[in-house]
Amino acid sequence: MIIADENIDRNIINELRKLHPDILSIGESYPGISDEEIINLPITSNKIIVTEDKDFGEWVFAHQKKNISVVFLRYHHKDKSEIISILKSLFLKNLDELEGKFITITTKKVRIRNIN
């Protein structure tokens, strides 16, 4: 399941929902919950958290949370359409391929690190 953190722009969520209509938007469903509460949502399938919050890197690497995948977006507002394009191409893949990964996306590159 793809989870859009509360800081993800509505336009990005709408574009991703064209590919995956069941995206869970924290801003719509659980506004104000903490990062830890997002990580601990009772979702049994692979959780892919799309965020602009670098604290998820700390949860994954320092606190060794293993039950999630993270897509960390780093971009300027003017580059939003380019980021949407990169995200769409990433999410056209089988989502299971993203399991256990920390993916950093910028307009210049996509970096994929194994969490496990």
Helices and strands as residue ranges (DSSP letters): E 2-4, H 10-17, E 24-25, H 26-29, H 35-39, E 47-51, H 55-61, E 68-73, G 77-79, H 80-91, G 95-98, E 101-105, E 110-114
